[in-house]
Amino acid sequence: MGLTWATAIGSMAYAVSALGVPVSIIAPMTDSSALVALAASTLVFREWETLNGPRALVGTLFIVLGAVVVATAKD
């Protein structure tokens, strides 16, 4: 997970500095890492036994909707 996180941070820094992507677009995308952590903990550590499914689905929905709003926003 550490290598993946470092790669993501490096990619975001590259996008902001070299490609000129606004931070307002990059910042909400960092919240999607919570979805990866949720999936990994559910599968690897068998946390589906204690997972609050409806709450996890609502949180996932908000993260995805936020990403869609940011991705489709006009400058």
PDB file as gemmi writes it, atoms N, CA and C in Angstrom:
CRYST1    1.000    1.000    1.000  90.00  90.00  90.00 P 1                      
ATOM      1  N   MET A   1       0.822  -1.189   0.000  1.00  0.00           N  
ATOM      2  CA  MET A   1       0.000   0.000   0.000  1.00  0.00           C  
ATOM      3  C   MET A   1       0.871   1.259   0.000  1.00  0.00           C  
ATOM      4  N   GLY A   2       2.002   1.198   0.664  1.00  0.00           N  
ATOM      5  CA  GLY A   2       2.867   2.368   0.734  1.00  0.00           C  
ATOM      6  C   GLY A   2       3.395   2.791  -0.623  1.00  0.00           C  
ATOM      7  N   LEU A   3       3.777   1.816  -1.433  1.00  0.00           N  
ATOM      8  CA  LEU A   3       4.278   2.122  -2.764  1.00  0.00           C  
ATOM      9  C   LEU A   3       3.181   2.705  -3.643  1.00  0.00           C  
ATOM     10  N   THR A   4       1.988   2.176  -3.508  1.00  0.00           N  
ATOM     11  CA  THR A   4       0.854   2.699  -4.275  1.00  0.00           C  
ATOM     12  C   THR A   4       0.552   4.141  -3.876  1.00  0.00           C  
ATOM     13  N   TRP A   5       0.579   4.400  -2.577  1.00  0.00           N  
ATOM     14  CA  TRP A   5       0.313   5.753  -2.086  1.00  0.00           C  
ATOM     15  C   TRP A   5       1.372   6.720  -2.595  1.00  0.00           C  
ATOM     16  N   ALA A   6       2.641   6.320  -2.533  1.00  0.00           N  
ATOM     17  CA  ALA A   6       3.725   7.194  -2.991  1.00  0.00           C  
ATOM     18  C   ALA A   6       3.606   7.471  -4.487  1.00  0.00           C  
ATOM     19  N   THR A   7       3.216   6.466  -5.254  1.00  0.00           N  
ATOM     20  CA  THR A   7       3.024   6.661  -6.685  1.00  0.00           C  
ATOM     21  C   THR A   7       1.883   7.635  -6.959  1.00  0.00           C  
ATOM     22  N   ALA A   8       0.810   7.507  -6.199  1.00  0.00           N  
ATOM     23  CA  ALA A   8      -0.328   8.412  -6.376  1.00  0.00           C  
ATOM     24  C   ALA A   8       0.048   9.850  -6.041  1.00  0.00           C  
ATOM     25  N   ILE A   9       0.750  10.053  -4.947  1.00  0.00           N  
ATOM     26  CA  ILE A   9       1.169  11.406  -4.559  1.00  0.00           C  
ATOM     27  C   ILE A   9       2.115  11.987  -5.602  1.00  0.00           C  
ATOM     28  N   GLY A  10       3.042  11.176  -6.091  1.00  0.00           N  
ATOM     29  CA  GLY A  10       3.950  11.641  -7.137  1.00  0.00           C  
ATOM     30  C   GLY A  10       3.215  12.004  -8.410  1.00  0.00           C  
ATOM     31  N   SER A  11       2.224  11.215  -8.767  1.00  0.00           N  
ATOM     32  CA  SER A  11       1.436  11.496  -9.969  1.00  0.00           C  
ATOM     33  C   SER A  11       0.637  12.787  -9.818  1.00  0.00           C  
ATOM     34  N   MET A  12       0.089  13.009  -8.631  1.00  0.00           N  
ATOM     35  CA  MET A  12      -0.659  14.244  -8.400  1.00  0.00           C  
ATOM     36  C   MET A  12       0.261  15.459  -8.445  1.00  0.00           C  
ATOM     37  N   ALA A  13       1.443  15.333  -7.869  1.00  0.00           N  
ATOM     38  CA  ALA A  13       2.401  16.442  -7.910  1.00  0.00           C  
ATOM     39  C   ALA A  13       2.820  16.739  -9.346  1.00  0.00           C  
ATOM     40  N   TYR A  14       3.017  15.704 -10.137  1.00  0.00           N  
ATOM     41  CA  TYR A  14       3.360  15.891 -11.549  1.00  0.00           C  
ATOM     42  C   TYR A  14       2.224  16.571 -12.302  1.00  0.00           C  
ATOM     43  N   ALA A  15       0.999  16.139 -12.028  1.00  0.00           N  
ATOM     44  CA  ALA A  15      -0.155  16.731 -12.723  1.00  0.00           C  
ATOM     45  C   ALA A  15      -0.290  18.212 -12.407  1.00  0.00           C  
ATOM     46  N   VAL A  16      -0.060  18.577 -11.162  1.00  0.00           N  
ATOM     47  CA  VAL A  16      -0.192  19.984 -10.765  1.00  0.00           C  
ATOM     48  C   VAL A  16       0.961  20.817 -11.325  1.00  0.00           C  
ATOM     49  N   SER A  17       2.190  20.317 -11.184  1.00  0.00           N  
ATOM     50  CA  SER A  17       3.340  21.141 -11.571  1.00  0.00           C  
ATOM     51  C   SER A  17       3.613  21.127 -13.074  1.00  0.00           C  
ATOM     52  N   ALA A  18       3.630  19.972 -13.694  1.00  0.00           N  
ATOM     53  CA  ALA A  18       4.026  19.894 -15.104  1.00  0.00           C  
ATOM     54  C   ALA A  18       2.855  20.072 -16.065  1.00  0.00           C  
ATOM     55  N   LEU A  19       1.708  19.547 -15.703  1.00  0.00           N  
ATOM     56  CA  LEU A  19       0.567  19.596 -16.615  1.00  0.00           C  
ATOM     57  C   LEU A  19      -0.370  20.765 -16.346  1.00  0.00           C  
ATOM     58  N   GLY A  20      -0.196  21.418 -15.205  1.00  0.00           N  
ATOM     59  CA  GLY A  20      -1.023  22.573 -14.885  1.00  0.00           C  
ATOM     60  C   GLY A  20      -2.453  22.241 -14.498  1.00  0.00           C  
ATOM     61  N   VAL A  21      -2.679  21.032 -14.008  1.00  0.00           N  
ATOM     62  CA  VAL A  21      -4.022  20.645 -13.568  1.00  0.00           C  
ATOM     63  C   VAL A  21      -4.332  21.390 -12.267  1.00  0.00           C  
ATOM     64  N   PRO A  22      -5.489  22.032 -12.169  1.00  0.00           N  
ATOM     65  CA  PRO A  22      -5.815  22.765 -10.945  1.00  0.00           C  
ATOM     66  C   PRO A  22      -5.940  21.835  -9.730  1.00  0.00           C  
ATOM     67  N   VAL A  23      -5.502  22.329  -8.599  1.00  0.00           N  
ATOM     68  CA  VAL A  23      -5.595  21.554  -7.359  1.00  0.00           C  
ATOM     69  C   VAL A  23      -7.052  21.259  -7.021  1.00  0.00           C  
ATOM     70  N   SER A  24      -7.947  22.121  -7.425  1.00  0.00           N  
ATOM     71  CA  SER A  24      -9.369  21.899  -7.141  1.00  0.00           C  
ATOM     72  C   SER A  24      -9.896  20.643  -7.827  1.00  0.00           C  
ATOM     73  N   ILE A  25      -9.237  20.183  -8.852  1.00  0.00           N  
ATOM     74  CA  ILE A  25      -9.631  18.934  -9.505  1.00  0.00           C  
ATOM     75  C   ILE A  25      -8.921  17.748  -8.871  1.00  0.00           C  
ATOM     76  N   ILE A  26      -7.675  17.931  -8.487  1.00  0.00           N  
ATOM     77  CA  ILE A  26      -6.890  16.839  -7.910  1.00  0.00           C  
ATOM     78  C   ILE A  26      -7.369  16.484  -6.496  1.00  0.00           C  
ATOM     79  N   ALA A  27      -7.670  17.479  -5.683  1.00  0.00           N  
ATOM     80  CA  ALA A  27      -7.990  17.241  -4.272  1.00  0.00           C  
ATOM     81  C   ALA A  27      -9.152  16.274  -4.050  1.00  0.00           C  
ATOM     82  N   PRO A  28     -10.284  16.423  -4.721  1.00  0.00           N  
ATOM     83  CA  PRO A  28     -11.368  15.460  -4.482  1.00  0.00           C  
ATOM     84  C   PRO A  28     -11.030  14.044  -4.914  1.00  0.00           C  
ATOM     85  N   MET A  29     -10.146  13.901  -5.864  1.00  0.00           N  
ATOM     86  CA  MET A  29      -9.773  12.560  -6.318  1.00  0.00           C  
ATOM     87  C   MET A  29      -8.982  11.805  -5.262  1.00  0.00           C  
ATOM     88  N   THR A  30      -8.320  12.535  -4.360  1.00  0.00           N  
ATOM     89  CA  THR A  30      -7.563  11.859  -3.306  1.00  0.00           C  
ATOM     90  C   THR A  30      -8.488  11.125  -2.344  1.00  0.00           C  
ATOM     91  N   ASP A  31      -9.732  11.551  -2.265  1.00  0.00           N  
ATOM     92  CA  ASP A  31     -10.679  10.871  -1.384  1.00  0.00           C  
ATOM     93  C   ASP A  31     -11.049   9.483  -1.888  1.00  0.00           C  
ATOM     94  N   SER A  32     -10.790   9.231  -3.149  1.00  0.00           N  
ATOM     95  CA  SER A  32     -11.100   7.900  -3.672  1.00  0.00           C  
ATOM     96  C   SER A  32     -10.189   6.836  -3.076  1.00  0.00           C  
ATOM     97  N   SER A  33      -9.091   7.238  -2.449  1.00  0.00           N  
ATOM     98  CA  SER A  33      -8.232   6.253  -1.788  1.00  0.00           C  
ATOM     99  C   SER A  33      -8.961   5.554  -0.648  1.00  0.00           C  
ATOM    100  N   ALA A  34      -9.968   6.210  -0.096  1.00  0.00           N  
ATOM    101  CA  ALA A  34     -10.772   5.567   0.944  1.00  0.00           C  
ATOM    102  C   ALA A  34     -11.513   4.357   0.395  1.00  0.00           C  
ATOM    103  N   LEU A  35     -11.906   4.410  -0.861  1.00  0.00           N  
ATOM    104  CA  LEU A  35     -12.583   3.271  -1.476  1.00  0.00           C  
ATOM    105  C   LEU A  35     -11.630   2.091  -1.652  1.00  0.00           C  
ATOM    106  N   VAL A  36     -10.390   2.382  -2.014  1.00  0.00           N  
ATOM    107  CA  VAL A  36      -9.397   1.325  -2.151  1.00  0.00           C  
ATOM    108  C   VAL A  36      -9.116   0.702  -0.781  1.00  0.00           C  
ATOM    109  N   ALA A  37      -8.983   1.529   0.238  1.00  0.00           N  
ATOM    110  CA  ALA A  37      -8.745   1.013   1.587  1.00  0.00           C  
ATOM    111  C   ALA A  37      -9.924   0.177   2.077  1.00  0.00           C  
ATOM    112  N   LEU A  38     -11.129   0.620   1.775  1.00  0.00           N  
ATOM    113  CA  LEU A  38     -12.321  -0.139   2.164  1.00  0.00           C  
ATOM    114  C   LEU A  38     -12.339  -1.499   1.483  1.00  0.00           C  
ATOM    115  N   ALA A  39     -12.055  -1.524   0.195  1.00  0.00           N  
ATOM    116  CA  ALA A  39     -12.046  -2.790  -0.537  1.00  0.00           C  
ATOM    117  C   ALA A  39     -10.951  -3.717  -0.025  1.00  0.00           C  
ATOM    118  N   ALA A  40      -9.765  -3.175   0.207  1.00  0.00           N  
ATOM    119  CA  ALA A  40      -8.655  -4.003   0.686  1.00  0.00           C  
ATOM    120  C   ALA A  40      -8.933  -4.562   2.080  1.00  0.00           C  
ATOM    121  N   SER A  41      -9.430  -3.723   2.965  1.00  0.00           N  
ATOM    122  CA  SER A  41      -9.701  -4.210   4.324  1.00  0.00           C  
ATOM    123  C   SER A  41     -10.839  -5.221   4.344  1.00  0.00           C  
ATOM    124  N   THR A  42     -11.800  -5.036   3.457  1.00  0.00           N  
ATOM    125  CA  THR A  42     -12.911  -5.981   3.392  1.00  0.00           C  
ATOM    126  C   THR A  42     -12.441  -7.341   2.895  1.00  0.00           C  
ATOM    127  N   LEU A  43     -11.600  -7.347   1.887  1.00  0.00           N  
ATOM    128  CA  LEU A  43     -11.151  -8.604   1.299  1.00  0.00           C  
ATOM    129  C   LEU A  43     -10.002  -9.254   2.067  1.00  0.00           C  
ATOM    130  N   VAL A  44      -9.002  -8.466   2.416  1.00  0.00           N  
ATOM    131  CA  VAL A  44      -7.798  -9.019   3.032  1.00  0.00           C  
ATOM    132  C   VAL A  44      -8.022  -9.368   4.504  1.00  0.00           C  
ATOM    133  N   PHE A  45      -8.687  -8.480   5.233  1.00  0.00           N  
ATOM    134  CA  PHE A  45      -8.828  -8.675   6.673  1.00  0.00           C  
ATOM    135  C   PHE A  45     -10.196  -9.200   7.091  1.00  0.00           C  
ATOM    136  N   ARG A  46     -10.999  -9.607   6.123  1.00  0.00           N  
ATOM    137  CA  ARG A  46     -12.315 -10.181   6.381  1.00  0.00           C  
ATOM    138  C   ARG A  46     -13.211  -9.256   7.217  1.00  0.00           C  
ATOM    139  N   GLU A  47     -13.160  -7.989   6.938  1.00  0.00           N  
ATOM    140  CA  GLU A  47     -13.960  -7.039   7.697  1.00  0.00           C  
ATOM    141  C   GLU A  47     -15.393  -6.937   7.190  1.00  0.00           C  
ATOM    142  N   TRP A  48     -15.757  -7.728   6.191  1.00  0.00           N  
ATOM    143  CA  TRP A  48     -17.142  -7.701   5.722  1.00  0.00           C  
ATOM    144  C   TRP A  48     -18.082  -8.233   6.789  1.00  0.00           C  
ATOM    145  N   GLU A  49     -17.542  -8.987   7.742  1.00  0.00           N  
ATOM    146  CA  GLU A  49     -18.376  -9.531   8.810  1.00  0.00           C  
ATOM    147  C   GLU A  49     -18.907  -8.437   9.738  1.00  0.00           C  
ATOM    148  N   THR A  50     -18.151  -7.351   9.869  1.00  0.00           N  
ATOM    149  CA  THR A  50     -18.563  -6.261  10.753  1.00  0.00           C  
ATOM    150  C   THR A  50     -18.844  -4.967   9.995  1.00  0.00           C  
ATOM    151  N   LEU A  51     -18.833  -5.034   8.683  1.00  0.00           N  
ATOM    152  CA  LEU A  51     -19.025  -3.841   7.858  1.00  0.00           C  
ATOM    153  C   LEU A  51     -20.475  -3.374   7.903  1.00  0.00           C  
ATOM    154  N   ASN A  52     -20.662  -2.094   8.088  1.00  0.00           N  
ATOM    155  CA  ASN A  52     -21.999  -1.499   8.026  1.00  0.00           C  
ATOM    156  C   ASN A  52     -22.259  -1.191   6.554  1.00  0.00           C  
ATOM    157  N   GLY A  53     -22.888  -2.141   5.868  1.00  0.00           N  
ATOM    158  CA  GLY A  53     -23.089  -2.058   4.424  1.00  0.00           C  
ATOM    159  C   GLY A  53     -23.776  -0.801   3.938  1.00  0.00           C  
ATOM    160  N   PRO A  54     -24.937  -0.446   4.493  1.00  0.00           N  
ATOM    161  CA  PRO A  54     -25.608   0.773   4.016  1.00  0.00           C  
ATOM    162  C   PRO A  54     -24.764   2.033   4.182  1.00  0.00           C  
ATOM    163  N   ARG A  55     -24.076   2.150   5.284  1.00  0.00           N  
ATOM    164  CA  ARG A  55     -23.234   3.328   5.508  1.00  0.00           C  
ATOM    165  C   ARG A  55     -22.072   3.365   4.508  1.00  0.00           C  
ATOM    166  N   ALA A  56     -21.467   2.206   4.251  1.00  0.00           N  
ATOM    167  CA  ALA A  56     -20.372   2.140   3.287  1.00  0.00           C  
ATOM    168  C   ALA A  56     -20.868   2.484   1.882  1.00  0.00           C  
ATOM    169  N   LEU A  57     -22.061   2.025   1.528  1.00  0.00           N  
ATOM    170  CA  LEU A  57     -22.604   2.332   0.203  1.00  0.00           C  
ATOM    171  C   LEU A  57     -22.929   3.813   0.051  1.00  0.00           C  
ATOM    172  N   VAL A  58     -23.458   4.428   1.093  1.00  0.00           N  
ATOM    173  CA  VAL A  58     -23.761   5.864   1.039  1.00  0.00           C  
ATOM    174  C   VAL A  58     -22.466   6.667   0.911  1.00  0.00           C  
ATOM    175  N   GLY A  59     -21.457   6.301   1.682  1.00  0.00           N  
ATOM    176  CA  GLY A  59     -20.171   6.987   1.583  1.00  0.00           C  
ATOM    177  C   GLY A  59     -19.547   6.838   0.208  1.00  0.00           C  
ATOM    178  N   THR A  60     -19.620   5.634  -0.342  1.00  0.00           N  
ATOM    179  CA  THR A  60     -19.104   5.383  -1.687  1.00  0.00           C  
ATOM    180  C   THR A  60     -19.848   6.221  -2.712  1.00  0.00           C  
ATOM    181  N   LEU A  61     -21.156   6.292  -2.566  1.00  0.00           N  
ATOM    182  CA  LEU A  61     -21.971   7.088  -3.484  1.00  0.00           C  
ATOM    183  C   LEU A  61     -21.568   8.558  -3.439  1.00  0.00           C  
ATOM    184  N   PHE A  62     -21.356   9.096  -2.244  1.00  0.00           N  
ATOM    185  CA  PHE A  62     -20.952  10.500  -2.124  1.00  0.00           C  
ATOM    186  C   PHE A  62     -19.577  10.743  -2.760  1.00  0.00           C  
ATOM    187  N   ILE A  63     -18.644   9.830  -2.570  1.00  0.00           N  
ATOM    188  CA  ILE A  63     -17.311   9.994  -3.152  1.00  0.00           C  
ATOM    189  C   ILE A  63     -17.389   9.963  -4.673  1.00  0.00           C  
ATOM    190  N   VAL A  64     -18.141   9.009  -5.208  1.00  0.00           N  
ATOM    191  CA  VAL A  64     -18.263   8.900  -6.665  1.00  0.00           C  
ATOM    192  C   VAL A  64     -19.002  10.101  -7.243  1.00  0.00           C  
ATOM    193  N   LEU A  65     -20.081  10.527  -6.597  1.00  0.00           N  
ATOM    194  CA  LEU A  65     -20.805  11.704  -7.083  1.00  0.00           C  
ATOM    195  C   LEU A  65     -19.936  12.957  -7.049  1.00  0.00           C  
ATOM    196  N   GLY A  66     -19.155  13.111  -6.001  1.00  0.00           N  
ATOM    197  CA  GLY A  66     -18.244  14.247  -5.922  1.00  0.00           C  
ATOM    198  C   GLY A  66     -17.214  14.233  -7.041  1.00  0.00           C  
ATOM    199  N   ALA A  67     -16.695  13.053  -7.340  1.00  0.00           N  
ATOM    200  CA  ALA A  67     -15.728  12.939  -8.434  1.00  0.00           C  
ATOM    201  C   ALA A  67     -16.373  13.263  -9.772  1.00  0.00           C  
ATOM    202  N   VAL A  68     -17.608  12.832  -9.966  1.00  0.00           N  
ATOM    203  CA  VAL A  68     -18.316  13.130 -11.219  1.00  0.00           C  
ATOM    204  C   VAL A  68     -18.579  14.625 -11.349  1.00  0.00           C  
ATOM    205  N   VAL A  69     -18.976  15.255 -10.264  1.00  0.00           N  
ATOM    206  CA  VAL A  69     -19.233  16.704 -10.300  1.00  0.00           C  
ATOM    207  C   VAL A  69     -17.948  17.459 -10.653  1.00  0.00           C  
ATOM    208  N   VAL A  70     -16.852  17.077 -10.038  1.00  0.00           N  
ATOM    209  CA  VAL A  70     -15.595  17.765 -10.310  1.00  0.00           C  
ATOM    210  C   VAL A  70     -15.125  17.494 -11.742  1.00  0.00           C  
ATOM    211  N   ALA A  71     -15.280  16.262 -12.195  1.00  0.00           N  
ATOM    212  CA  ALA A  71     -14.804  15.907 -13.538  1.00  0.00           C  
ATOM    213  C   ALA A  71     -15.614  16.596 -14.638  1.00  0.00           C  
ATOM    214  N   THR A  72     -16.872  16.858 -14.379  1.00  0.00           N  
ATOM    215  CA  THR A  72     -17.715  17.462 -15.415  1.00  0.00           C  
ATOM    216  C   THR A  72     -17.869  18.973 -15.261  1.00  0.00           C  
ATOM    217  N   ALA A  73     -17.250  19.552 -14.263  1.00  0.00           N  
ATOM    218  CA  ALA A  73     -17.357  20.985 -14.039  1.00  0.00           C  
ATOM    219  C   ALA A  73     -16.628  21.766 -15.133  1.00  0.00           C  
ATOM    220  N   LYS A  74     -17.182  22.872 -15.503  1.00  0.00           N  
ATOM    221  CA  LYS A  74     -16.560  23.762 -16.486  1.00  0.00           C  
ATOM    222  C   LYS A  74     -15.634  24.720 -15.762  1.00  0.00           C  
ATOM    223  N   ASP A  75     -14.608  25.180 -16.461  1.00  0.00           N  
ATOM    224  CA  ASP A  75     -13.662  26.139 -15.856  1.00  0.00           C  
ATOM    225  C   ASP A  75     -14.292  27.469 -15.630  1.00  0.00           C  
TER     226      ASP A  75                                                      
END                                                                             
